[in-house]
Amino acid sequence: MNEQKAFPAEKEAMGHARQIEQKLQNFAAQKDVPNETAVMADAYAKLVQRLNPYSKSPEDPVSFYLVHLGTEMSRQAKPPLSGLVNRWEKEKLASKIKPLAYRTKTELKQYARFLRRTWGNQKVDGVTRQMVEGALNELPVRNRNNHRKYLRWIRMFFIWAKDNHRLTRQNPTDGIKIKSEDYVAEFYPPEKVKNLLRYVAKTEKDMVGF
């Protein structure tokens, strides 16, 4: 801006002065920091001010949220529970080091169907203890021993899922207990007991001691 000029007329000098004035105004209006950066810096300062009472910096909640996003993406990438049940069932049926008896194979297929029917569309990490308890309460069985059998097979599946790194949270069956059925003893009347003893003494003498 260091310009020294001579003008033949006042009008030309005034015109040049106005040009210099306009350049100065335009230069002064320019900021060293872009407007977007200034807005972001202001927002960051406000976040710092809001988090100060909690002794946290804006980086702390951002890190927490990134971990949450990673966990959620991992959860969404997992197959539905029905696919895991199919794999669990196939592995147990095909095992040669722990072969299953015919009756156990039949039970396995039955409880695998129950798992697929009940939570097939869920993610394995999405099944909670409350959901398991609710499903057990809704079973159309009266004998609590049957409830215990369902719980045992459900627990076996989730243990398998945990061992295979498919279940990243606590086993939803942990802590669930089912009270056993009360034992009701049956007694024969004395006359029937006498007849039974006479029959044993006459036809099954080897069992007299029992």
VENNOR-V502829 format. One record per residue. N is the residue number from 0. RES is the residue in one small letter. SS is DSSP state (@ for helix, = for strand, . for the rest). PSI is psi in whole degrees, -180 to 180 (999 if undefined). D_CENTER is the distance of its C-alpha to the mean C-alpha in Angstrom with 1 decimal. Layout:
n & res & ss & psi & d_center
N & RES & SS & PSI & D_CENTER
N & RES & SS & PSI & D_CENTER
//
This chain:
n & res & ss & psi & d_center
0 & m & . & -4 & 67.9
1 & n & . & 87 & 71.1
2 & e & . & 132 & 73.5
3 & q & . & 113 & 77.2
4 & k & . & 156 & 79.1
5 & a & . & 136 & 82.4
6 & f & . & 135 & 82.8
7 & p & . & -22 & 86.1
8 & a & . & 154 & 85.2
9 & e & @ & -36 & 83.2
10 & k & @ & -43 & 81.2
11 & e & @ & -37 & 79.8
12 & a & @ & -41 & 78.9
13 & m & @ & -39 & 77.1
14 & g & @ & -42 & 75.1
15 & h & @ & -38 & 74.1
16 & a & @ & -38 & 73.1
17 & r & @ & -36 & 70.9
18 & q & @ & -43 & 69.1
19 & i & @ & -41 & 68.5
20 & e & @ & -42 & 67.2
21 & q & @ & -40 & 64.7
22 & k & @ & -42 & 63.5
23 & l & @ & -42 & 62.9
24 & q & @ & -43 & 61.0
25 & n & @ & -40 & 58.7
26 & f & @ & -41 & 58.1
27 & a & @ & -28 & 57.4
28 & a & @ & -18 & 54.8
29 & q & . & 138 & 52.7
30 & k & . & 149 & 49.9
31 & d & . & -31 & 49.1
32 & v & . & 129 & 45.3
33 & p & . & 152 & 44.0
34 & n & @ & -42 & 43.0
35 & e & @ & -40 & 39.3
36 & t & @ & -38 & 39.0
37 & a & @ & -40 & 40.7
38 & v & @ & -43 & 38.3
39 & m & @ & -40 & 35.3
40 & a & @ & -39 & 37.0
41 & d & @ & -42 & 37.7
42 & a & @ & -40 & 34.0
43 & y & @ & -42 & 32.9
44 & a & @ & -38 & 35.6
45 & k & @ & -39 & 34.4
46 & l & @ & -42 & 30.8
47 & v & @ & -43 & 32.3
48 & q & @ & -40 & 34.3
49 & r & @ & -31 & 31.4
50 & l & @ & -12 & 29.3
51 & n & @ & -43 & 32.4
52 & p & @ & -21 & 32.1
53 & y & @ & 6 & 28.6
54 & s & . & 41 & 30.0
55 & k & . & 152 & 27.5
56 & s & . & 161 & 28.4
57 & p & @ & -26 & 26.9
58 & e & @ & -29 & 25.5
59 & d & @ & -54 & 23.2
60 & p & @ & -31 & 21.1
61 & v & @ & -44 & 21.3
62 & s & @ & -42 & 19.9
63 & f & @ & -42 & 17.0
64 & y & @ & -36 & 16.3
65 & l & @ & -39 & 16.7
66 & v & @ & -43 & 14.0
67 & h & @ & -44 & 11.6
68 & l & @ & -41 & 12.9
69 & g & @ & -41 & 12.6
70 & t & @ & -42 & 8.9
71 & e & @ & -41 & 8.5
72 & m & @ & -41 & 11.2
73 & s & @ & -41 & 9.8
74 & r & @ & -43 & 6.7
75 & q & @ & -28 & 9.5
76 & a & @ & -16 & 11.8
77 & k & . & 146 & 10.2
78 & p & . & 160 & 12.4
79 & p & = & 160 & 11.9
80 & l & @ & -32 & 11.7
81 & s & @ & -39 & 15.5
82 & g & @ & -38 & 16.2
83 & l & @ & -37 & 14.6
84 & v & @ & -42 & 16.6
85 & n & @ & -44 & 19.6
86 & r & @ & -44 & 19.4
87 & w & @ & -47 & 19.0
88 & e & @ & -44 & 21.9
89 & k & @ & -42 & 24.0
90 & e & @ & -43 & 23.7
91 & k & @ & -37 & 24.7
92 & l & @ & -30 & 27.5
93 & a & @ & -5 & 28.8
94 & s & . & 130 & 28.7
95 & k & . & -21 & 32.3
96 & i & . & -21 & 31.7
97 & k & . & 66 & 30.1
98 & p & . & 144 & 31.7
99 & l & . & 145 & 30.9
100 & a & . & 161 & 33.7
101 & y & @ & -44 & 34.4
102 & r & @ & -39 & 33.2
103 & t & @ & -38 & 29.9
104 & k & @ & -41 & 29.4
105 & t & @ & -43 & 30.1
106 & e & @ & -42 & 27.6
107 & l & @ & -47 & 24.9
108 & k & @ & -39 & 25.5
109 & q & @ & -47 & 25.5
110 & y & @ & -26 & 22.2
111 & a & @ & -41 & 20.6
112 & r & @ & -40 & 22.0
113 & f & @ & -44 & 20.5
114 & l & @ & -44 & 16.9
115 & r & @ & -41 & 17.5
116 & r & @ & -35 & 19.2
117 & t & @ & -46 & 16.7
118 & w & @ & 24 & 13.3
119 & g & . & -36 & 14.7
120 & n & . & -5 & 13.5
121 & q & . & 158 & 9.9
122 & k & = & 149 & 7.2
123 & v & @ & -34 & 6.8
124 & d & @ & -10 & 3.1
125 & g & @ & -11 & 4.4
126 & v & . & 124 & 7.3
127 & t & . & 169 & 8.4
128 & r & @ & -39 & 11.7
129 & q & @ & -37 & 13.5
130 & m & @ & -40 & 12.8
131 & v & @ & -46 & 14.2
132 & e & @ & -40 & 17.1
133 & g & @ & -43 & 17.9
134 & a & @ & -39 & 18.1
135 & l & @ & -39 & 20.4
136 & n & @ & -27 & 22.5
137 & e & . & -1 & 23.1
138 & l & . & 137 & 24.4
139 & p & . & 50 & 28.1
140 & v & . & 148 & 29.3
141 & r & . & -34 & 31.4
142 & n & . & 125 & 31.6
143 & r & @ & -21 & 28.9
144 & n & @ & -33 & 29.4
145 & n & @ & -38 & 27.9
146 & h & @ & -40 & 24.8
147 & r & @ & -37 & 24.7
148 & k & @ & -43 & 24.9
149 & y & @ & -46 & 22.0
150 & l & @ & -39 & 19.9
151 & r & @ & -44 & 21.2
152 & w & @ & -38 & 20.3
153 & i & @ & -43 & 16.7
154 & r & @ & -41 & 16.4
155 & m & @ & -40 & 18.1
156 & f & @ & -46 & 15.7
157 & f & @ & -29 & 12.6
158 & i & @ & -42 & 14.9
159 & w & @ & -44 & 15.9
160 & a & @ & -38 & 12.4
161 & k & @ & -44 & 12.1
162 & d & @ & -29 & 15.6
163 & n & . & 16 & 15.1
164 & h & . & 29 & 12.4
165 & r & . & -27 & 10.1
166 & l & . & 116 & 7.7
167 & t & . & -7 & 7.0
168 & r & . & -175 & 6.2
169 & q & . & 147 & 9.0
170 & n & . & 122 & 10.4
171 & p & . & -11 & 10.2
172 & t & . & -7 & 14.0
173 & d & . & 133 & 15.0
174 & g & . & -8 & 17.7
175 & i & . & 125 & 18.5
176 & k & . & 141 & 22.3
177 & i & . & 126 & 24.7
178 & k & . & 136 & 28.3
179 & s & . & 156 & 30.8
180 & e & . & 143 & 33.5
181 & d & . & 136 & 36.7
182 & y & . & 127 & 39.4
183 & v & . & 111 & 42.5
184 & a & . & 145 & 45.5
185 & e & . & 138 & 48.2
186 & f & . & 138 & 51.8
187 & y & . & 146 & 54.9
188 & p & . & 156 & 58.0
189 & p & @ & -42 & 60.9
190 & e & @ & -39 & 63.0
191 & k & @ & -36 & 60.1
192 & v & @ & -41 & 59.5
193 & k & @ & -44 & 63.3
194 & n & @ & -39 & 63.3
195 & l & @ & -43 & 60.3
196 & l & @ & -40 & 62.1
197 & r & @ & -39 & 65.3
198 & y & @ & -43 & 63.4
199 & v & @ & -45 & 61.8
200 & a & @ & -28 & 65.2
201 & k & @ & -40 & 66.9
202 & t & @ & -23 & 64.5
203 & e & . & 66 & 61.9
204 & k & @ & -26 & 63.9
205 & d & @ & -18 & 61.4
206 & m & @ & 5 & 58.9
207 & v & . & -40 & 61.4
208 & g & . & -36 & 59.9
209 & f & . & 999 & 56.5
//
